[in-house]
Amino acid sequence: MNESMHGAALIDRVIAHVTQDGWPSADAPDITEPVPLAPEVIDRLRLAGDRPLPPSLRRWLAFDSSWLSDIGWYDDERAPDLEGRALGETAEWMYGTGGVMVGMFADFETLLPSPCLPLVGGSDSRRLLYLGRPDSTGEYPVLVTDIDDLPYVAVMYPGLDVYLADLAGVIDLDFDTYTGLMDHPEYGPRMQEHAENTQLGPDGLEFQDLDLL
């Protein structure tokens, strides 16, 4: 494993890149003045279930806490509450509607009972950080939800580290499908861990697949 391509080391690359060159995507953070958290504040933070923060999030919060407040993780950027919401509630928040398709994501909660935190990106598809079981690097998976046909959920990134690096353009990832990183030489092993841990499998699951589990 190339450690510079994972976790806090990868976030360091993201921070260096965006500090110098900015973000290439319209979905990316609008950070005019970063609001860093003090180390002692970060040390006190816990995810739901008293789980530790992933290395990527610890490093990101040391750089800035304002963007995650802006996208709905918490109300006070200097005192984050990282409890998250259930998948169905998170989907309604992200899509901005309580429509039938969006409401069906609540049916995935038997499979995915842990809280979620919303991320930016997509229109019919949305991304979120799923606070279930971390992988061997301590990172939690970024899932994609889609309502283009029937509601669909899959592991799209192996962690916040790779998601932010892709958003910043620090690494070049080619997505033929949402789950295109399953066979990636660097990130495939972590993707496969999450596919197994979440029971979403390597291809993700559509709504009608829930009855087959």
N, C-alpha and C positions, 0 to 999 in steps of 0.2 A: 504494500500500500504506500502510495506517495502522500506523506503526511501534509504536504503543502496544498493538497487538493481536498482536504477535509477539515471540518470543525473550525476551531478558532483561527488556525493558520490560514484557511481559505477566507474567512471573514476579514482578516488583516489585509489580504490582497484586495478584497472588495472595497474596504475603507480607503486604502491608498489610491485605488483607481478612481473612485467617485469623488474623493477630495480634490484630486487633480483635474479630472476630466468631466465630472458630472455623470448623470445617468442617461443612457441612450433611449430609454423607453418612457412613453407617456404614462405608463402604469406605475413607474418607479416613484420612490419617495421624493417629496418636495421638502428638502431639508435646507433651509436658509441659514439657520443657526442651530447646530446640534445641541441637544440637551443631554449631556452624559450623566450617568448615575455613579455615585461614589462606590468604591469597592465594598464598603461595609453594608451599603444598601442592597447591592446585588447579592451579597452573601446571605442576607436574610430572606431573599425571595425564594418561594417554592411554587411549583405547579400544583394543580389539583392532586389530592392524595398524598401531599407532602413529598412529591418527587422533586429531585434537583433539576435546575435549569440545564438544558443542553449546552455544551461548550460554545456553540455558535451564538446562542442568545445571550450568554454571559458577555461575550466579547462585543456583540452589537450594542447592548445596553451601556457598556462602558464608553461607547462612541456617541450613541444617541438613543433617547427614549421617546422623543416627540412623535416620530412617524408612526410607531405602533399605537400610540394614543390616537392619532388621527384616523387610523383605519379600524378603530373599534376594539382594541384589546383591553383598554382600561380608560378611566376618566381623567385621572391625575397622572400626568407624565412623570412627576417626581416621586410618586408613591404607587407603582403599578400593582394592580390586582390581576393575577394571571390564572384565575379559576376557569375561565372559558365558559362556553355554552355547549349544550347537547348538539348533535349533528343537525337535527331537524330545525332547531332554533337558529343555529348558525347559518344554515341554508336560507332561511327566511330573511335574516339580516343581510346576507350577501346579495341575494337576488332582488331584494326590495319589494317582495310580493308574497302574499300568502296563497298563491294559486295552487291548483290541484297537483301539478307536477312537482312543485317545490315542496308541498306538504308531504309528498310521498317519501322524502328523505328520512322522515322520522321512523319509517319502517326498517331502515338500516341500523337503527340504534341497538337492536338485539345483538347484531354482529359487531357493531362499533359503539360500545357504551361509554367510552371515555369522552371528556370534553374536547372542544375544538376551539381554535383561534383563527379568525379570518385573515386572508391574505389578498393582495391585489392580483389582477390578471384575468382576462377572458370576459365573455359576455354571456353566451349560453353555457359556458363552462366557467367554473370558479375554483380557486385554490384555497386550501386551509391547512393549518398545522394540527395534526391529530395527536393528542396527548395520551396515547396508549402505552405500548411497551417500546422503550428505546432500542436502537440497534447496538451493536458491539462498540460503537464509538460514542455512545451516549446521546445520539441524535434521534429526534422523533420524525416520523414521515410527514411529508407534504402530500396531501391527497388532492385529487381533482374530482369535482362533481360536474355533471353535464346533464342538461335537460333538452338537448336537441331532438332526441327521440323519446325513449323512456329514461327515467332517472338512472344515472350511472355513477359509480364511485370506483376509483382506482388509486394506487400509489403512483405518483408522478415524479416526485423527487425523494431522495433518501434522507433529506433533512433541510432545515432552514439554511444551512451553509451553502448547499448546492443551488437551492432556489434563488437566494440572493446573488450568488455568483453568476447565475444565468441571467437574472434581471439586470445586473450591472454590465453584462457582456465580458466578464473576466474570463469565462471559459466558453468554448464553442460547443454547444450541444445540438445535435440534430434529432428533432422529434418527428418521426414518421407517424407515430401514434402516441397517445398519452403515456403509454408504458414503455416508450422506446429506450429508456435507460436500463431496462432489465438485463440487457446483454452488453451494457457498456463495460469496457475492460477495467475501468477504475471504480465505477459506482454500482455495477451489477450485483456484486455480493451483498452490499447493503440493501439495495432494492429488493433482492430476494429474501433477505431477513424480514423486511417489513411486509412483503407479500404473504409470507407465512404467518407472521405474528398477528396481522389483521384479518387473516383468512380471506382476503380479497383475491389472492392468487396472482399470477403473473400478468393476467389480462384484465383484472378488475371484474366487477359484477354489475349487471343491469338489474333493475327492479324485479323482473320476472325470475331471475336466478335465485332470489332469496328463498323461494319455496323448495329449491333443490338441496339446500344445505342441511 
